Amino acid sequence: MPLYNITLKTDAPVEELEKAKASVREKGGVIRHEYSIIKGFTAEFPDDNVQTFESTEHVHVEQDGAVETQ
């Protein structure tokens, strides 16, 4: 399963983070890491569930990947 970073949008209530985590688990996903500095987590879940999270107004979804600096 692909790995995704899920973070709360700036104006989102904190409780939306718990709702997002519960939704990941309900859809067969697995939370791999929870961030302490930012309001978010990394999770694996099937590609066909990405649209569900992307359409949520309170979270931002981004596929995890390598970041390069120059």
Distance bins in CASP14 RR format, pairs under 12 A and 6 or more apart:
PFRMAT RR
TARGET T0000
AUTHOR 0000-0000-0000
RMODE 2
METHOD distances of the structure
MODEL  1
1 24 0 0 0 0 0 1 0 0 0 0 0
1 27 0 0 0 0 0 1 0 0 0 0 0
1 28 0 0 0 0 1 0 0 0 0 0 0
1 29 1 0 0 1 0 0 0 0 0 0 0
1 30 1 0 0 1 0 0 0 0 0 0 0
1 32 0 0 0 0 0 1 0 0 0 0 0
1 42 0 0 0 0 0 1 0 0 0 0 0
1 43 0 0 0 0 1 0 0 0 0 0 0
1 44 1 0 1 0 0 0 0 0 0 0 0
1 45 1 0 1 0 0 0 0 0 0 0 0
1 46 1 0 1 0 0 0 0 0 0 0 0
1 47 1 0 0 1 0 0 0 0 0 0 0
1 48 0 0 0 0 0 1 0 0 0 0 0
1 49 0 0 0 0 1 0 0 0 0 0 0
1 50 0 0 0 0 0 1 0 0 0 0 0
1 63 0 0 0 0 0 1 0 0 0 0 0
1 64 0 0 0 0 0 1 0 0 0 0 0
2 29 0 0 0 0 0 1 0 0 0 0 0
2 30 0 0 0 0 0 1 0 0 0 0 0
2 32 0 0 0 0 0 1 0 0 0 0 0
2 42 0 0 0 0 0 1 0 0 0 0 0
2 43 0 0 0 0 1 0 0 0 0 0 0
2 44 1 0 0 1 0 0 0 0 0 0 0
2 45 1 0 0 1 0 0 0 0 0 0 0
2 46 0 0 0 0 1 0 0 0 0 0 0
2 47 1 0 0 1 0 0 0 0 0 0 0
2 48 0 0 0 0 0 1 0 0 0 0 0
2 49 0 0 0 0 0 1 0 0 0 0 0
2 50 1 0 0 1 0 0 0 0 0 0 0
2 53 0 0 0 0 0 1 0 0 0 0 0
2 61 0 0 0 0 0 1 0 0 0 0 0
2 62 0 0 0 0 0 1 0 0 0 0 0
2 63 1 0 1 0 0 0 0 0 0 0 0
2 64 1 0 0 1 0 0 0 0 0 0 0
2 65 0 0 0 0 1 0 0 0 0 0 0
3 24 0 0 0 0 0 1 0 0 0 0 0
3 29 0 0 0 0 0 1 0 0 0 0 0
3 30 0 0 0 0 1 0 0 0 0 0 0
3 31 0 0 0 0 0 1 0 0 0 0 0
3 32 1 0 0 1 0 0 0 0 0 0 0
3 33 0 0 0 0 1 0 0 0 0 0 0
3 41 0 0 0 0 0 1 0 0 0 0 0
3 42 1 0 0 1 0 0 0 0 0 0 0
3 43 1 0 0 1 0 0 0 0 0 0 0
3 44 1 0 1 0 0 0 0 0 0 0 0
3 45 0 0 0 0 1 0 0 0 0 0 0
3 46 0 0 0 0 0 1 0 0 0 0 0
3 47 0 0 0 0 0 1 0 0 0 0 0
3 50 0 0 0 0 0 1 0 0 0 0 0
3 61 0 0 0 0 0 1 0 0 0 0 0
3 62 0 0 0 0 0 1 0 0 0 0 0
3 63 1 0 0 1 0 0 0 0 0 0 0
3 64 1 0 1 0 0 0 0 0 0 0 0
3 65 1 0 0 1 0 0 0 0 0 0 0
3 66 0 0 0 0 0 1 0 0 0 0 0
4 20 0 0 0 0 0 1 0 0 0 0 0
4 24 0 0 0 0 1 0 0 0 0 0 0
4 27 0 0 0 0 0 1 0 0 0 0 0
4 29 0 0 0 0 1 0 0 0 0 0 0
4 30 0 0 0 0 0 1 0 0 0 0 0
4 31 0 0 0 0 0 1 0 0 0 0 0
4 32 0 0 0 0 1 0 0 0 0 0 0
4 33 0 0 0 0 0 1 0 0 0 0 0
4 40 0 0 0 0 0 1 0 0 0 0 0
4 41 0 0 0 0 1 0 0 0 0 0 0
4 42 1 0 0 1 0 0 0 0 0 0 0
4 43 1 0 1 0 0 0 0 0 0 0 0
4 44 1 0 0 1 0 0 0 0 0 0 0
4 45 1 0 0 1 0 0 0 0 0 0 0
4 46 0 0 0 0 0 1 0 0 0 0 0
4 47 0 0 0 0 1 0 0 0 0 0 0
4 49 0 0 0 0 1 0 0 0 0 0 0
4 50 1 0 0 1 0 0 0 0 0 0 0
4 51 0 0 0 0 0 1 0 0 0 0 0
4 52 0 0 0 0 0 1 0 0 0 0 0
4 53 1 0 0 1 0 0 0 0 0 0 0
4 54 0 0 0 0 1 0 0 0 0 0 0
4 59 0 0 0 0 0 1 0 0 0 0 0
4 60 0 0 0 0 0 1 0 0 0 0 0
4 61 1 0 1 0 0 0 0 0 0 0 0
4 62 1 0 0 1 0 0 0 0 0 0 0
4 63 1 0 1 0 0 0 0 0 0 0 0
4 64 1 0 0 1 0 0 0 0 0 0 0
4 65 0 0 0 0 1 0 0 0 0 0 0
5 20 0 0 0 0 0 1 0 0 0 0 0
5 24 0 0 0 0 0 1 0 0 0 0 0
5 31 0 0 0 0 0 1 0 0 0 0 0
5 32 0 0 0 0 0 1 0 0 0 0 0
5 33 0 0 0 0 1 0 0 0 0 0 0
5 34 0 0 0 0 0 1 0 0 0 0 0
5 35 0 0 0 0 1 0 0 0 0 0 0
5 38 0 0 0 0 1 0 0 0 0 0 0
5 39 0 0 0 0 0 1 0 0 0 0 0
5 40 1 0 0 1 0 0 0 0 0 0 0
5 41 1 0 0 1 0 0 0 0 0 0 0
5 42 1 0 1 0 0 0 0 0 0 0 0
5 43 0 0 0 0 1 0 0 0 0 0 0
5 44 0 0 0 0 0 1 0 0 0 0 0
5 45 0 0 0 0 0 1 0 0 0 0 0
5 50 0 0 0 0 0 1 0 0 0 0 0
5 53 0 0 0 0 0 1 0 0 0 0 0
5 59 0 0 0 0 0 1 0 0 0 0 0
5 60 0 0 0 0 1 0 0 0 0 0 0
5 61 1 0 0 1 0 0 0 0 0 0 0
5 62 1 0 1 0 0 0 0 0 0 0 0
5 63 1 0 0 1 0 0 0 0 0 0 0
5 64 1 0 1 0 0 0 0 0 0 0 0
5 65 0 0 0 0 1 0 0 0 0 0 0
5 67 0 0 0 0 0 1 0 0 0 0 0
6 12 0 0 0 0 0 1 0 0 0 0 0
6 16 0 0 0 0 0 1 0 0 0 0 0
6 17 0 0 0 0 1 0 0 0 0 0 0
6 18 0 0 0 0 0 1 0 0 0 0 0
6 19 0 0 0 0 0 1 0 0 0 0 0
6 20 1 0 1 0 0 0 0 0 0 0 0
6 21 0 0 0 0 1 0 0 0 0 0 0
6 23 0 0 0 0 1 0 0 0 0 0 0
6 24 1 0 0 1 0 0 0 0 0 0 0
6 29 0 0 0 0 0 1 0 0 0 0 0
6 31 0 0 0 0 1 0 0 0 0 0 0
6 32 0 0 0 0 0 1 0 0 0 0 0
6 33 0 0 0 0 0 1 0 0 0 0 0
6 34 0 0 0 0 0 1 0 0 0 0 0
6 35 0 0 0 0 1 0 0 0 0 0 0
6 38 0 0 0 0 0 1 0 0 0 0 0
6 39 0 0 0 0 1 0 0 0 0 0 0
6 40 1 0 1 0 0 0 0 0 0 0 0
6 41 1 0 1 0 0 0 0 0 0 0 0
6 42 1 0 0 1 0 0 0 0 0 0 0
6 43 1 0 0 1 0 0 0 0 0 0 0
6 44 0 0 0 0 0 1 0 0 0 0 0
6 45 0 0 0 0 1 0 0 0 0 0 0
6 49 0 0 0 0 0 1 0 0 0 0 0
6 50 0 0 0 0 0 1 0 0 0 0 0
6 52 0 0 0 0 0 1 0 0 0 0 0
6 53 1 0 0 1 0 0 0 0 0 0 0
6 54 0 0 0 0 0 1 0 0 0 0 0
6 56 0 0 0 0 1 0 0 0 0 0 0
6 58 0 0 0 0 0 1 0 0 0 0 0
6 59 1 0 1 0 0 0 0 0 0 0 0
6 60 1 0 0 1 0 0 0 0 0 0 0
6 61 1 0 1 0 0 0 0 0 0 0 0
6 62 0 0 0 0 1 0 0 0 0 0 0
6 63 0 0 0 0 0 1 0 0 0 0 0
6 64 0 0 0 0 0 1 0 0 0 0 0
7 16 0 0 0 0 0 1 0 0 0 0 0
7 17 0 0 0 0 1 0 0 0 0 0 0
7 20 0 0 0 0 1 0 0 0 0 0 0
7 34 0 0 0 0 0 1 0 0 0 0 0
7 35 1 0 0 1 0 0 0 0 0 0 0
7 37 0 0 0 0 0 1 0 0 0 0 0
7 38 1 0 1 0 0 0 0 0 0 0 0
7 39 1 0 0 1 0 0 0 0 0 0 0
7 40 1 0 1 0 0 0 0 0 0 0 0
7 41 0 0 0 0 1 0 0 0 0 0 0
7 42 0 0 0 0 1 0 0 0 0 0 0
7 43 0 0 0 0 0 1 0 0 0 0 0
7 53 0 0 0 0 0 1 0 0 0 0 0
7 56 0 0 0 0 0 1 0 0 0 0 0
7 58 0 0 0 0 0 1 0 0 0 0 0
7 59 1 0 0 1 0 0 0 0 0 0 0
7 60 1 0 1 0 0 0 0 0 0 0 0
7 61 0 0 0 0 1 0 0 0 0 0 0
7 62 1 0 0 1 0 0 0 0 0 0 0
7 64 0 0 0 0 0 1 0 0 0 0 0
8 14 1 0 0 1 0 0 0 0 0 0 0
8 15 0 0 0 0 1 0 0 0 0 0 0
8 16 1 0 0 1 0 0 0 0 0 0 0
8 17 1 0 1 0 0 0 0 0 0 0 0
8 18 0 0 0 0 0 1 0 0 0 0 0
8 19 0 0 0 0 0 1 0 0 0 0 0
8 20 1 0 0 1 0 0 0 0 0 0 0
8 21 0 0 0 0 0 1 0 0 0 0 0
8 35 0 0 0 0 0 1 0 0 0 0 0
8 38 0 0 0 0 1 0 0 0 0 0 0
8 39 1 0 1 0 0 0 0 0 0 0 0
8 40 1 0 0 1 0 0 0 0 0 0 0
8 41 0 0 0 0 1 0 0 0 0 0 0
8 56 0 0 0 0 0 1 0 0 0 0 0
8 57 0 0 0 0 0 1 0 0 0 0 0
8 58 1 0 0 1 0 0 0 0 0 0 0
8 59 1 0 1 0 0 0 0 0 0 0 0
8 60 1 0 0 1 0 0 0 0 0 0 0
8 61 0 0 0 0 0 1 0 0 0 0 0
9 16 0 0 0 0 1 0 0 0 0 0 0
9 17 0 0 0 0 0 1 0 0 0 0 0
9 20 0 0 0 0 0 1 0 0 0 0 0
9 38 0 0 0 0 0 1 0 0 0 0 0
9 39 0 0 0 0 1 0 0 0 0 0 0
9 40 0 0 0 0 0 1 0 0 0 0 0
9 56 0 0 0 0 1 0 0 0 0 0 0
9 57 1 0 0 1 0 0 0 0 0 0 0
9 58 1 0 1 0 0 0 0 0 0 0 0
9 59 1 0 0 1 0 0 0 0 0 0 0
9 60 1 0 1 0 0 0 0 0 0 0 0
9 61 0 0 0 0 0 1 0 0 0 0 0
10 16 0 0 0 0 0 1 0 0 0 0 0
10 38 0 0 0 0 0 1 0 0 0 0 0
10 39 0 0 0 0 1 0 0 0 0 0 0
10 58 0 0 0 0 0 1 0 0 0 0 0
10 59 0 0 0 0 0 1 0 0 0 0 0
10 60 0 0 0 0 1 0 0 0 0 0 0
11 39 0 0 0 0 0 1 0 0 0 0 0
11 57 0 0 0 0 1 0 0 0 0 0 0
11 58 0 0 0 0 1 0 0 0 0 0 0
11 59 0 0 0 0 0 1 0 0 0 0 0
11 60 0 0 0 0 0 1 0 0 0 0 0
12 18 0 0 0 0 0 1 0 0 0 0 0
12 19 0 0 0 0 1 0 0 0 0 0 0
12 20 0 0 0 0 1 0 0 0 0 0 0
12 39 1 0 0 1 0 0 0 0 0 0 0
12 40 0 0 0 0 0 1 0 0 0 0 0
12 56 0 0 0 0 1 0 0 0 0 0 0
12 57 1 0 0 1 0 0 0 0 0 0 0
12 58 1 1 0 0 0 0 0 0 0 0 0
12 59 1 0 0 1 0 0 0 0 0 0 0
12 60 0 0 0 0 1 0 0 0 0 0 0
13 19 0 0 0 0 1 0 0 0 0 0 0
13 20 0 0 0 0 0 1 0 0 0 0 0
13 39 0 0 0 0 0 1 0 0 0 0 0
13 57 0 0 0 0 0 1 0 0 0 0 0
13 58 1 0 0 1 0 0 0 0 0 0 0
13 59 0 0 0 0 0 1 0 0 0 0 0
14 20 0 0 0 0 0 1 0 0 0 0 0
14 21 0 0 0 0 0 1 0 0 0 0 0
14 39 1 0 0 1 0 0 0 0 0 0 0
14 40 0 0 0 0 0 1 0 0 0 0 0
14 58 0 0 0 0 0 1 0 0 0 0 0
14 59 0 0 0 0 0 1 0 0 0 0 0
15 21 0 0 0 0 0 1 0 0 0 0 0
15 22 0 0 0 0 0 1 0 0 0 0 0
15 39 0 0 0 0 0 1 0 0 0 0 0
15 58 0 0 0 0 1 0 0 0 0 0 0
16 22 0 0 0 0 0 1 0 0 0 0 0
16 23 0 0 0 0 0 1 0 0 0 0 0
16 39 0 0 0 0 1 0 0 0 0 0 0
16 40 0 0 0 0 0 1 0 0 0 0 0
16 53 0 0 0 0 0 1 0 0 0 0 0
16 56 0 0 0 0 1 0 0 0 0 0 0
16 57 0 0 0 0 1 0 0 0 0 0 0
16 58 1 1 0 0 0 0 0 0 0 0 0
16 59 1 0 0 1 0 0 0 0 0 0 0
16 60 0 0 0 0 0 1 0 0 0 0 0
17 23 0 0 0 0 0 1 0 0 0 0 0
17 24 0 0 0 0 0 1 0 0 0 0 0
17 31 0 0 0 0 0 1 0 0 0 0 0
17 34 0 0 0 0 1 0 0 0 0 0 0
17 35 0 0 0 0 1 0 0 0 0 0 0
17 38 0 0 0 0 0 1 0 0 0 0 0
17 39 1 0 1 0 0 0 0 0 0 0 0
17 40 1 0 0 1 0 0 0 0 0 0 0
17 41 1 0 0 1 0 0 0 0 0 0 0
17 43 0 0 0 0 0 1 0 0 0 0 0
17 56 0 0 0 0 0 1 0 0 0 0 0
17 58 0 0 0 0 1 0 0 0 0 0 0
17 59 1 0 0 1 0 0 0 0 0 0 0
17 60 0 0 0 0 0 1 0 0 0 0 0
18 24 0 0 0 0 0 1 0 0 0 0 0
18 25 0 0 0 0 0 1 0 0 0 0 0
18 31 0 0 0 0 0 1 0 0 0 0 0
18 34 0 0 0 0 0 1 0 0 0 0 0
18 39 0 0 0 0 0 1 0 0 0 0 0
18 40 0 0 0 0 0 1 0 0 0 0 0
18 41 0 0 0 0 0 1 0 0 0 0 0
18 58 0 0 0 0 0 1 0 0 0 0 0
18 59 0 0 0 0 0 1 0 0 0 0 0
19 25 0 0 0 0 0 1 0 0 0 0 0
19 26 0 0 0 0 0 1 0 0 0 0 0
19 53 0 0 0 0 0 1 0 0 0 0 0
19 56 0 0 0 0 1 0 0 0 0 0 0
19 57 0 0 0 0 0 1 0 0 0 0 0
19 58 1 0 0 1 0 0 0 0 0 0 0
19 59 0 0 0 0 1 0 0 0 0 0 0
20 26 0 0 0 0 0 1 0 0 0 0 0
20 27 0 0 0 0 0 1 0 0 0 0 0
20 29 0 0 0 0 0 1 0 0 0 0 0
20 31 0 0 0 0 1 0 0 0 0 0 0
20 34 0 0 0 0 0 1 0 0 0 0 0
20 39 0 0 0 0 1 0 0 0 0 0 0
20 40 1 0 0 1 0 0 0 0 0 0 0
20 41 1 0 0 1 0 0 0 0 0 0 0
20 42 0 0 0 0 0 1 0 0 0 0 0
20 43 0 0 0 0 1 0 0 0 0 0 0
20 45 0 0 0 0 0 1 0 0 0 0 0
20 49 0 0 0 0 0 1 0 0 0 0 0
20 52 0 0 0 0 0 1 0 0 0 0 0
20 53 1 0 0 1 0 0 0 0 0 0 0
20 54 0 0 0 0 0 1 0 0 0 0 0
20 56 1 0 0 1 0 0 0 0 0 0 0
20 57 0 0 0 0 0 1 0 0 0 0 0
20 58 1 0 0 1 0 0 0 0 0 0 0
20 59 1 0 1 0 0 0 0 0 0 0 0
20 60 0 0 0 0 0 1 0 0 0 0 0
20 61 0 0 0 0 1 0 0 0 0 0 0
21 27 0 0 0 0 0 1 0 0 0 0 0
21 29 0 0 0 0 1 0 0 0 0 0 0
21 30 0 0 0 0 0 1 0 0 0 0 0
21 31 1 0 1 0 0 0 0 0 0 0 0
21 32 0 0 0 0 0 1 0 0 0 0 0
21 33 0 0 0 0 0 1 0 0 0 0 0
21 34 0 0 0 0 1 0 0 0 0 0 0
21 35 0 0 0 0 0 1 0 0 0 0 0
21 39 0 0 0 0 0 1 0 0 0 0 0
21 40 0 0 0 0 1 0 0 0 0 0 0
21 41 1 0 0 1 0 0 0 0 0 0 0
21 42 0 0 0 0 0 1 0 0 0 0 0
21 43 1 0 0 1 0 0 0 0 0 0 0
21 45 0 0 0 0 0 1 0 0 0 0 0
21 53 0 0 0 0 0 1 0 0 0 0 0
21 59 0 0 0 0 0 1 0 0 0 0 0
22 28 0 0 0 0 0 1 0 0 0 0 0
22 29 0 0 0 0 0 1 0 0 0 0 0
22 31 0 0 0 0 0 1 0 0 0 0 0
22 41 0 0 0 0 0 1 0 0 0 0 0
22 43 0 0 0 0 0 1 0 0 0 0 0
23 29 0 0 0 0 1 0 0 0 0 0 0
23 31 0 0 0 0 0 1 0 0 0 0 0
23 41 0 0 0 0 0 1 0 0 0 0 0
23 43 0 0 0 0 1 0 0 0 0 0 0
23 45 0 0 0 0 1 0 0 0 0 0 0
23 49 0 0 0 0 1 0 0 0 0 0 0
23 50 0 0 0 0 0 1 0 0 0 0 0
23 52 1 0 0 1 0 0 0 0 0 0 0
23 53 1 0 0 1 0 0 0 0 0 0 0
23 55 0 0 0 0 0 1 0 0 0 0 0
23 56 0 0 0 0 1 0 0 0 0 0 0
23 58 0 0 0 0 0 1 0 0 0 0 0
23 59 0 0 0 0 1 0 0 0 0 0 0
23 61 0 0 0 0 0 1 0 0 0 0 0
24 30 1 0 0 1 0 0 0 0 0 0 0
24 31 1 0 0 1 0 0 0 0 0 0 0
24 32 0 0 0 0 0 1 0 0 0 0 0
24 34 0 0 0 0 0 1 0 0 0 0 0
24 40 0 0 0 0 0 1 0 0 0 0 0
24 41 0 0 0 0 1 0 0 0 0 0 0
24 42 0 0 0 0 0 1 0 0 0 0 0
24 43 1 0 1 0 0 0 0 0 0 0 0
24 44 0 0 0 0 1 0 0 0 0 0 0
24 45 1 0 1 0 0 0 0 0 0 0 0
24 46 0 0 0 0 0 1 0 0 0 0 0
24 49 0 0 0 0 1 0 0 0 0 0 0
24 50 0 0 0 0 0 1 0 0 0 0 0
24 52 0 0 0 0 1 0 0 0 0 0 0
24 53 1 0 0 1 0 0 0 0 0 0 0
24 56 0 0 0 0 0 1 0 0 0 0 0
24 59 0 0 0 0 0 1 0 0 0 0 0
24 61 0 0 0 0 0 1 0 0 0 0 0
25 31 1 0 0 1 0 0 0 0 0 0 0
25 41 0 0 0 0 0 1 0 0 0 0 0
25 43 0 0 0 0 1 0 0 0 0 0 0
25 44 0 0 0 0 0 1 0 0 0 0 0
25 45 0 0 0 0 1 0 0 0 0 0 0
25 49 0 0 0 0 0 1 0 0 0 0 0
26 43 0 0 0 0 0 1 0 0 0 0 0
26 45 0 0 0 0 0 1 0 0 0 0 0
26 49 0 0 0 0 1 0 0 0 0 0 0
26 52 0 0 0 0 1 0 0 0 0 0 0
26 53 0 0 0 0 0 1 0 0 0 0 0
27 43 0 0 0 0 1 0 0 0 0 0 0
27 44 0 0 0 0 0 1 0 0 0 0 0
27 45 1 0 1 0 0 0 0 0 0 0 0
27 46 1 0 0 1 0 0 0 0 0 0 0
27 47 0 0 0 0 0 1 0 0 0 0 0
27 48 0 0 0 0 1 0 0 0 0 0 0
27 49 1 0 1 0 0 0 0 0 0 0 0
27 50 0 0 0 0 0 1 0 0 0 0 0
27 51 0 0 0 0 0 1 0 0 0 0 0
27 52 1 0 0 1 0 0 0 0 0 0 0
27 53 0 0 0 0 1 0 0 0 0 0 0
28 43 0 0 0 0 1 0 0 0 0 0 0
28 44 0 0 0 0 1 0 0 0 0 0 0
28 45 1 0 0 1 0 0 0 0 0 0 0
28 46 1 0 0 1 0 0 0 0 0 0 0
28 48 0 0 0 0 0 1 0 0 0 0 0
28 49 1 0 0 1 0 0 0 0 0 0 0
28 52 0 0 0 0 0 1 0 0 0 0 0
29 41 0 0 0 0 0 1 0 0 0 0 0
29 42 0 0 0 0 0 1 0 0 0 0 0
29 43 1 0 1 0 0 0 0 0 0 0 0
29 44 1 0 1 0 0 0 0 0 0 0 0
29 45 1 1 0 0 0 0 0 0 0 0 0
29 46 1 0 0 1 0 0 0 0 0 0 0
29 47 0 0 0 0 0 1 0 0 0 0 0
29 48 0 0 0 0 0 1 0 0 0 0 0
29 49 1 0 0 1 0 0 0 0 0 0 0
29 50 0 0 0 0 0 1 0 0 0 0 0
29 52 0 0 0 0 0 1 0 0 0 0 0
29 53 0 0 0 0 0 1 0 0 0 0 0
30 41 0 0 0 0 0 1 0 0 0 0 0
30 42 0 0 0 0 1 0 0 0 0 0 0
30 43 1 0 0 1 0 0 0 0 0 0 0
30 44 1 0 1 0 0 0 0 0 0 0 0
30 45 1 0 0 1 0 0 0 0 0 0 0
30 46 0 0 0 0 0 1 0 0 0 0 0
31 40 0 0 0 0 1 0 0 0 0 0 0
31 41 1 0 1 0 0 0 0 0 0 0 0
31 42 1 0 0 1 0 0 0 0 0 0 0
31 43 1 0 1 0 0 0 0 0 0 0 0
31 44 0 0 0 0 1 0 0 0 0 0 0
31 45 0 0 0 0 1 0 0 0 0 0 0
32 40 0 0 0 0 0 1 0 0 0 0 0
32 41 1 0 0 1 0 0 0 0 0 0 0
32 42 1 0 1 0 0 0 0 0 0 0 0
32 43 1 0 0 1 0 0 0 0 0 0 0
32 44 1 0 0 1 0 0 0 0 0 0 0
32 45 0 0 0 0 0 1 0 0 0 0 0
32 64 0 0 0 0 1 0 0 0 0 0 0
33 40 0 0 0 0 1 0 0 0 0 0 0
33 41 1 0 0 1 0 0 0 0 0 0 0
33 42 1 0 1 0 0 0 0 0 0 0 0
33 43 0 0 0 0 1 0 0 0 0 0 0
33 44 0 0 0 0 0 1 0 0 0 0 0
33 64 0 0 0 0 1 0 0 0 0 0 0
34 40 1 0 0 1 0 0 0 0 0 0 0
34 41 1 0 1 0 0 0 0 0 0 0 0
34 42 0 0 0 0 1 0 0 0 0 0 0
34 43 0 0 0 0 1 0 0 0 0 0 0
35 41 1 0 0 1 0 0 0 0 0 0 0
35 42 1 0 0 1 0 0 0 0 0 0 0
35 43 0 0 0 0 0 1 0 0 0 0 0
38 60 0 0 0 0 0 1 0 0 0 0 0
39 58 0 0 0 0 0 1 0 0 0 0 0
39 59 0 0 0 0 1 0 0 0 0 0 0
39 60 0 0 0 0 0 1 0 0 0 0 0
40 58 0 0 0 0 0 1 0 0 0 0 0
40 59 0 0 0 0 1 0 0 0 0 0 0
40 60 0 0 0 0 1 0 0 0 0 0 0
40 61 0 0 0 0 0 1 0 0 0 0 0
40 62 0 0 0 0 0 1 0 0 0 0 0
41 53 0 0 0 0 0 1 0 0 0 0 0
41 59 0 0 0 0 1 0 0 0 0 0 0
41 60 0 0 0 0 0 1 0 0 0 0 0
41 61 0 0 0 0 0 1 0 0 0 0 0
41 64 0 0 0 0 0 1 0 0 0 0 0
42 61 0 0 0 0 0 1 0 0 0 0 0
42 62 0 0 0 0 1 0 0 0 0 0 0
42 63 0 0 0 0 0 1 0 0 0 0 0
42 64 1 0 0 1 0 0 0 0 0 0 0
42 65 0 0 0 0 0 1 0 0 0 0 0
43 49 0 0 0 0 1 0 0 0 0 0 0
43 50 0 0 0 0 0 1 0 0 0 0 0
43 53 0 0 0 0 1 0 0 0 0 0 0
43 59 0 0 0 0 0 1 0 0 0 0 0
43 61 0 0 0 0 1 0 0 0 0 0 0
43 62 0 0 0 0 0 1 0 0 0 0 0
43 63 0 0 0 0 0 1 0 0 0 0 0
43 64 0 0 0 0 1 0 0 0 0 0 0
44 50 0 0 0 0 0 1 0 0 0 0 0
44 63 0 0 0 0 0 1 0 0 0 0 0
44 64 0 0 0 0 1 0 0 0 0 0 0
45 51 0 0 0 0 0 1 0 0 0 0 0
45 52 0 0 0 0 1 0 0 0 0 0 0
45 53 0 0 0 0 1 0 0 0 0 0 0
45 54 0 0 0 0 0 1 0 0 0 0 0
45 61 0 0 0 0 1 0 0 0 0 0 0
45 63 0 0 0 0 0 1 0 0 0 0 0
45 64 0 0 0 0 0 1 0 0 0 0 0
46 52 0 0 0 0 0 1 0 0 0 0 0
46 53 0 0 0 0 0 1 0 0 0 0 0
47 53 0 0 0 0 0 1 0 0 0 0 0
47 54 0 0 0 0 0 1 0 0 0 0 0
47 61 0 0 0 0 0 1 0 0 0 0 0
47 63 0 0 0 0 1 0 0 0 0 0 0
48 54 0 0 0 0 0 1 0 0 0 0 0
49 55 0 0 0 0 0 1 0 0 0 0 0
49 56 0 0 0 0 0 1 0 0 0 0 0
49 61 0 0 0 0 0 1 0 0 0 0 0
50 56 0 0 0 0 0 1 0 0 0 0 0
50 59 0 0 0 0 0 1 0 0 0 0 0
50 61 1 0 0 1 0 0 0 0 0 0 0
50 62 0 0 0 0 0 1 0 0 0 0 0
50 63 0 0 0 0 1 0 0 0 0 0 0
51 61 0 0 0 0 1 0 0 0 0 0 0
52 59 0 0 0 0 0 1 0 0 0 0 0
52 61 0 0 0 0 1 0 0 0 0 0 0
53 59 1 0 0 1 0 0 0 0 0 0 0
53 60 0 0 0 0 1 0 0 0 0 0 0
53 61 1 0 1 0 0 0 0 0 0 0 0
53 62 0 0 0 0 0 1 0 0 0 0 0
53 63 0 0 0 0 0 1 0 0 0 0 0
54 60 0 0 0 0 1 0 0 0 0 0 0
54 61 1 0 1 0 0 0 0 0 0 0 0
54 62 0 0 0 0 1 0 0 0 0 0 0
54 63 0 0 0 0 0 1 0 0 0 0 0
55 61 0 0 0 0 1 0 0 0 0 0 0
END
